[in-house]
């Protein structure tokens, strides 16, 4: 990654971290500005942060960047002295080198009167060069929040691409681009209801006379919970499902169905996947499908 752009990303991350605190989020940054091949920054925060707070901090970051805050440095003999001058000093003691904590010099990066952070990395000289700070992705891993972001020209390009995409989508489906959130939520509700109805219909099929259900191109994974619930309620039964790409067999706790025998037959037909006393789950194929149906329906 270009050093100047990296410095811009890192400075933007400083403003964003302080903005999170200003909107009421207590944060502890574990790692920041991991270099990526796609030119985006990353920050890993030890707390789980709500999306609304992240977007509120994004807006504050952009307001502060537009103010043109000067970025300056000041060095202190110890961390204690730095914190005494800047009561709002941000620092992660785990990331401050021991020699600096012991008196080797603590560099504080000041961003106007907004942020003060103990940091030894490179920064830009003025926040106006950030141009735009844009959160590009949020994920939650192991109780922490990972935020991917862009800044500068890259962020502006991404914002333009997003705007163009929304305009095209709105024109194609006859709605105002600004109402995409409402359209999306309505579509989600409709899909959720369709999923619920699909699971209800699938459970009715499980109660029928078919020994192997063929769901065609549907994802069997969408019905795992329904199948598991069915075998729990009907412990003497088993469920055998086939799709275009997968087979799945699950046995109730009181079923005497011969899973080991079926597993051996399927492997000879080219099956690859998980075989246990309770579950068979893996890749389907024409021969595999035929063996499954023959075995389950007692034709062999």
C-alpha positions as CSV (number, residue, x, y, z in Angstrom):
1,X,0.0,0.0,0.0
2,X,1.2,3.5,-0.8
3,X,2.8,5.1,2.2
4,X,1.0,8.4,1.8
5,X,-2.4,6.7,1.5
6,X,-1.5,4.4,4.5
7,X,-0.8,7.6,6.6
8,X,-4.1,9.0,5.4
9,X,-6.0,5.8,6.4
10,X,-4.2,5.8,9.8
11,X,-5.1,9.4,10.6
12,X,-8.7,8.8,9.6
13,X,-8.8,5.8,12.0
14,X,-7.6,8.2,14.8
15,X,-10.5,10.5,14.1
16,X,-13.0,7.7,13.8
17,X,-11.8,6.0,17.1
18,X,-12.3,9.3,18.9
19,X,-15.6,9.8,17.2
20,X,-16.8,6.5,18.6
21,X,-15.9,7.6,22.1
22,X,-17.7,11.0,21.5
23,X,-21.0,9.2,20.5
24,X,-20.8,7.2,23.8
25,X,-19.0,4.0,22.9
26,X,-16.2,2.8,25.2
27,X,-13.6,1.2,23.0
28,X,-10.3,-0.6,23.2
29,X,-8.6,-0.8,19.8
30,X,-6.7,-4.1,19.6
31,X,-5.3,-3.6,16.1
32,X,-5.6,-1.0,13.4
33,X,-4.7,-0.2,9.8
34,X,-3.8,-3.8,8.7
35,X,-2.5,-3.4,5.1
36,X,-4.8,-5.0,2.6
37,X,-4.4,-5.7,-1.1
38,X,-7.6,-3.8,-1.8
39,X,-6.4,-0.5,-0.3
40,X,-8.8,-0.5,2.6
41,X,-8.1,-0.1,6.3
42,X,-9.2,-2.3,9.1
43,X,-9.7,-1.7,12.8
44,X,-10.3,-4.4,15.4
45,X,-12.1,-3.2,18.5
46,X,-12.5,-5.4,21.6
47,X,-16.1,-4.5,22.1
48,X,-19.3,-5.3,20.2
49,X,-20.5,-1.9,18.7
50,X,-24.0,-1.4,17.3
51,X,-24.3,-0.4,13.7
52,X,-26.2,2.8,14.5
53,X,-23.3,4.0,16.7
54,X,-20.8,3.1,14.0
55,X,-22.7,5.2,11.4
56,X,-23.1,8.0,13.9
57,X,-19.3,8.0,14.4
58,X,-18.8,7.8,10.6
59,X,-20.8,11.0,10.2
60,X,-18.9,12.8,13.1
61,X,-15.6,11.7,11.5
62,X,-16.5,13.4,8.3
63,X,-17.6,16.6,10.0
64,X,-14.3,16.7,11.9
65,X,-12.2,15.9,8.8
66,X,-13.9,18.8,6.9
67,X,-12.9,21.2,9.6
68,X,-9.3,20.9,8.5
69,X,-7.8,20.0,11.9
70,X,-4.0,20.2,12.1
71,X,-2.2,17.0,13.0
72,X,0.8,17.7,15.2
73,X,3.2,15.7,17.4
74,X,4.6,16.2,20.9
75,X,7.0,13.9,22.7
76,X,7.0,13.2,26.5
77,X,9.5,11.4,28.6
78,X,6.8,9.0,30.1
79,X,3.3,7.9,29.4
80,X,2.3,9.4,32.8
81,X,3.5,12.8,31.8
82,X,1.7,12.6,28.5
83,X,-1.6,11.6,30.2
84,X,-1.1,14.5,32.7
85,X,-1.1,17.1,30.0
86,X,-3.8,15.4,27.9
87,X,-6.5,13.9,30.2
88,X,-8.4,12.6,27.1
89,X,-5.2,10.8,25.9
90,X,-6.1,7.6,24.0
91,X,-3.6,4.8,24.3
92,X,-3.5,1.0,24.4
93,X,-0.9,0.2,27.0
94,X,-0.4,-3.3,25.5
95,X,0.7,-1.6,22.2
96,X,3.1,0.9,23.8
97,X,6.6,-0.5,23.7
98,X,8.1,-1.2,27.1
99,X,11.1,1.0,26.5
100,X,8.8,4.0,25.8
101,X,6.7,3.3,28.9
102,X,9.9,3.1,30.9
103,X,11.0,6.6,29.8
104,X,12.2,6.2,26.2
105,X,9.9,8.8,24.9
106,X,6.1,8.8,24.3
107,X,5.0,10.5,21.1
108,X,1.5,12.0,21.2
109,X,-0.3,12.8,18.0
110,X,-2.7,15.7,18.4
111,X,-5.5,16.2,15.9
112,X,-6.7,19.8,16.6
113,X,-8.4,19.8,20.0
114,X,-10.3,16.7,19.1
115,X,-8.0,13.7,19.5
116,X,-4.9,13.0,21.4
117,X,-3.3,9.6,20.9
118,X,0.0,7.9,21.9
119,X,1.2,6.6,18.6
120,X,4.4,6.0,16.8
121,X,3.1,5.7,13.2
122,X,3.0,8.1,10.3
123,X,0.2,10.6,9.8
124,X,-0.9,13.3,7.3
125,X,-0.7,17.0,8.3
126,X,-4.3,18.1,8.0
127,X,-7.6,16.2,8.3
128,X,-9.0,18.1,5.2
129,X,-7.0,15.6,3.1
130,X,-9.2,12.8,4.3
131,X,-11.9,14.1,2.0
132,X,-14.3,11.3,2.9
133,X,-14.3,8.6,5.5
134,X,-16.5,5.6,4.5
135,X,-17.3,2.5,6.5
136,X,-17.2,-0.4,4.0
137,X,-17.9,-3.4,6.2
138,X,-18.7,-4.5,9.8
139,X,-18.4,-8.0,11.2
140,X,-18.4,-9.5,14.7
141,X,-15.8,-12.1,15.6
142,X,-15.3,-13.6,19.0
143,X,-16.9,-10.8,20.9
144,X,-15.2,-7.9,19.1
145,X,-16.0,-5.7,16.2
146,X,-14.0,-5.6,12.9
147,X,-14.6,-2.4,10.8
148,X,-13.3,-2.1,7.3
149,X,-13.1,1.5,6.0
150,X,-11.8,3.7,3.1
151,X,-10.8,7.3,3.0
152,X,-9.7,10.0,0.4
153,X,-10.2,9.4,-3.3
154,X,-10.9,5.7,-2.8
155,X,-13.8,6.5,-0.5
156,X,-15.1,9.1,-3.0
157,X,-15.0,6.5,-5.8
158,X,-16.8,3.9,-3.7
159,X,-19.5,6.4,-2.7
160,X,-20.0,7.4,-6.4
161,X,-20.2,3.7,-7.3
162,X,-22.8,3.1,-4.6
163,X,-24.8,6.1,-5.7
164,X,-24.8,4.9,-9.3
165,X,-25.8,1.4,-8.3
166,X,-28.8,2.7,-6.3
167,X,-29.9,4.9,-9.1
168,X,-29.8,2.1,-11.6
169,X,-31.6,-0.2,-9.2
170,X,-34.3,2.4,-8.5
171,X,-34.8,3.0,-12.2
172,X,-35.0,-0.7,-13.0
173,X,-37.5,-1.5,-10.2
174,X,-39.4,1.8,-10.1
175,X,-38.6,3.2,-6.7
176,X,-36.6,6.2,-5.4
177,X,-33.0,5.3,-4.6
178,X,-33.4,6.9,-1.1
179,X,-36.1,4.3,-0.3
180,X,-33.8,1.3,-0.9
181,X,-33.7,0.6,2.9
182,X,-37.6,0.3,3.1
183,X,-37.6,-1.8,-0.1
184,X,-35.0,-4.1,1.3
185,X,-36.7,-4.5,4.6
186,X,-40.1,-5.3,2.9
187,X,-38.3,-7.8,0.7
188,X,-36.7,-9.4,3.7
189,X,-40.0,-9.7,5.5
190,X,-41.5,-11.3,2.4
191,X,-38.6,-13.8,2.0
192,X,-38.8,-14.6,5.8
193,X,-42.4,-15.4,5.5
194,X,-41.7,-17.5,2.3
195,X,-39.0,-19.4,4.3
196,X,-41.4,-20.1,7.1
197,X,-44.0,-21.3,4.8
198,X,-41.5,-23.4,3.0
199,X,-40.4,-25.1,6.2
200,X,-44.1,-25.8,7.1
201,X,-44.6,-27.4,3.7
202,X,-41.4,-29.4,4.1
203,X,-42.5,-30.7,7.5
204,X,-45.8,-31.9,5.9
205,X,-43.8,-33.8,3.3
206,X,-41.8,-35.4,6.1
207,X,-45.0,-36.8,7.5
208,X,-46.0,-38.3,4.2
209,X,-45.3,-41.7,2.6
210,X,-42.2,-40.7,0.6
211,X,-39.0,-42.3,2.0
212,X,-36.6,-40.1,0.1
213,X,-37.6,-36.5,-0.5
214,X,-36.1,-34.8,-3.7
215,X,-35.9,-31.0,-3.2
216,X,-34.2,-30.4,-6.6
217,X,-32.1,-27.2,-6.6
218,X,-33.1,-26.0,-3.1
219,X,-30.4,-25.9,-0.4
220,X,-30.8,-28.8,2.0
221,X,-29.1,-26.6,4.6
222,X,-32.2,-24.4,4.8
223,X,-34.1,-27.4,6.2
224,X,-31.6,-28.8,8.7
225,X,-33.4,-27.5,11.7
226,X,-36.8,-28.7,10.4
227,X,-35.3,-32.2,9.9
228,X,-33.7,-32.2,13.3
229,X,-36.9,-31.1,15.0
230,X,-38.8,-33.8,13.1
231,X,-36.5,-36.6,14.2
232,X,-36.6,-35.3,17.8
233,X,-40.4,-35.4,17.8
234,X,-40.4,-38.7,16.0
235,X,-37.4,-40.7,17.4
236,X,-38.3,-43.9,15.6
237,X,-38.1,-42.3,12.2
238,X,-35.4,-41.2,9.9
239,X,-35.2,-38.5,7.2
240,X,-33.6,-39.0,3.8
241,X,-33.4,-35.9,1.5
242,X,-31.8,-35.6,-1.9
243,X,-31.0,-32.4,-3.9
244,X,-29.2,-31.8,-7.1
245,X,-25.8,-31.6,-5.3
246,X,-26.3,-33.1,-1.8
247,X,-27.8,-36.0,0.1
248,X,-28.7,-35.8,3.8
249,X,-29.9,-38.6,6.1
250,X,-30.6,-38.2,9.7
251,X,-31.8,-40.9,12.1
252,X,-33.9,-40.5,15.2
253,X,-32.6,-41.8,18.5
254,X,-34.9,-44.9,18.5
255,X,-34.6,-45.7,14.8
256,X,-33.1,-49.0,13.8
257,X,-32.3,-47.8,10.3
258,X,-29.0,-49.3,9.0
259,X,-26.9,-46.1,8.5
260,X,-23.6,-48.1,8.4
261,X,-24.9,-50.3,5.6
262,X,-26.2,-47.4,3.6
263,X,-22.9,-45.5,4.1
264,X,-20.9,-48.4,2.7
265,X,-23.2,-48.7,-0.4
266,X,-23.0,-45.0,-1.0
267,X,-19.2,-44.9,-0.8
268,X,-19.0,-47.6,-3.4
269,X,-21.1,-45.4,-5.7
270,X,-18.7,-42.5,-5.3
271,X,-20.2,-40.7,-2.3
272,X,-17.8,-38.3,-0.4
273,X,-18.9,-36.8,2.9
274,X,-19.7,-37.4,6.5
275,X,-20.9,-40.9,7.6
276,X,-21.8,-41.6,11.2
277,X,-24.3,-43.6,13.2
278,X,-26.7,-40.7,13.2
279,X,-26.0,-38.6,10.1
280,X,-25.0,-39.0,6.4
281,X,-24.2,-35.8,4.7
282,X,-22.3,-35.2,1.5
283,X,-22.0,-34.9,-2.3
284,X,-24.8,-36.3,-4.5
285,X,-24.4,-37.9,-8.0
286,X,-26.6,-39.9,-10.2
287,X,-25.3,-43.3,-8.9
288,X,-25.4,-42.0,-5.4
289,X,-29.0,-40.9,-5.7
290,X,-30.1,-44.2,-7.2
291,X,-28.3,-46.2,-4.4
292,X,-29.9,-44.0,-1.7
293,X,-33.4,-44.5,-3.1
294,X,-33.0,-48.2,-3.6
295,X,-31.6,-48.8,-0.2
296,X,-34.0,-46.6,1.7
297,X,-37.0,-48.0,-0.2
298,X,-35.9,-51.5,0.5
299,X,-35.3,-52.5,-3.2
300,X,-31.9,-54.1,-2.5
